[in-house]
């Protein structure tokens, strides 16, 4: 405990009390921690027993939200307030934080206004923040979209909802008690973050001023049961969450209809939280890119990305400046970045490299390995062609300069990353603008490729297919599938221009 006189509502205080045997089961279940104690979960971990069996009944409050009803994704509040909060959680040590009394603060200045984020320094502030706490912001932002007035309607969830969301039910290396402690720790860290908003007027929307307040207010209940032997154990957690008043201005569906407030949302993939839980320790850069792409996809921006921008997001500007002078830093950054991209690739979030600025000779080796033909002789020829004239330049300043000027054209996203489009609208959009598979021949693709100045090897790299596959398509030995036709169109442009008319 942080205070010499522990709060009488704290479970640790009550469980250490000599009169604990006089408490009823309902009184034990209803215990809640003090809002002023930030280490209740640590104290409980030393005191409470871990049981080897599941309790027959836990008096949980029923959750009043349901996530992922379509089995793929769920809308979540993706306004700038939440985006920058997530940005702070993932890039916590690279921001320029300033001291202000008992808080540290970070100021974001955008075209529309200013956001000031604050964290208490009692727990060493930002240095102790777990990158996984970004998932709590995403979870609460998803829950808030199910409320018409999230600034005054409570969200009720329990540890089972969070366990499913994070994919912790697949973790066999953690017992239930450890999972509960982790959940409480992440929620506590996320809910320390406060925001102050100064927003400019726009159209019918008046200027927004929100004084310093918590982004999420949370009331936690510890569900504590007693065994027949008189030992006490933490059987569950439940939470009552209320969004801050930022949601009145940025997640107000009713006022958004009259254009007097904002209602900004994106789609949170069901596969993203468990993936971040797997990546956070060894591939923090991959986590940063996933969060960046999640919000970038929401705002409908061009999905292309400069490598310099991604590197700055992951490692911070000061570390990148150091790489100009120290070869070991350059080597470490390039190796880590290519490894992080590989993790995205195997997650089915595939980068499409721009062949001019990001040529195959500086692309990651793992990408070239994806194009390896199945035939042994073709595979041998492929590696022979790939290694000719391609130096191992990971230490080279030339590769570093090339990468900083390179860009990714876009990403091929997993299915659950994309919002469902009504079939009627899809047909209307594709009927007139997109060529059909039957109209496109291998000769058509070859003409378009040559006109763009792209070689077969470069095209195979962009499509993540072998060069022999490109040859088979262009010679009409292989009929292209619609999904590859769509990707070809994004690379080569309108293919209908190259259909022979005679």
Secondary structure, DSSP 8 states (H G I E B T S, - for coil): --SSS--TT-HHHHHHSTTGGGS-HHHHHT-B--TT-S-HHHHHHHHS---SS--S-------S----TTSSEEEEE-SHHHHHHHHHHHSTTTS--EEETTEEEEEEE-SSEEEEEEEESTT-GGGG--GGGHHHHHHHHHHHTT-TTTTTS-EEEEHHHHHHHHTGGG-TTS-HHHHHHHHHHHHHHHTT-EEEEEE--BTTB--EEEEEEESEEEEEEEEEEE-TTS-EEEEEEEEEEEE-THHHHHB-HHHHHTTSS-B-EEEEETTHHHHHHHHTTT-HHHHHHHHHHHHHHHTT----EEHHHHHHHHH-HHHHHHHTT-HHHHHHHHHHHHHHHHHHHHTT-EEEE-TTTS-GGGS-HHHHHHT--SSHHHHHHHHHHHHTT----TT-HHHHHHHHT-EEEEEE--GGGS----HHHHHHHHHHHS--GGG--HHHHHHHHHHHT--HHHHHHHHT--HHHHHHHHTTSS---HHHHHHHHHHH--GGGGS---
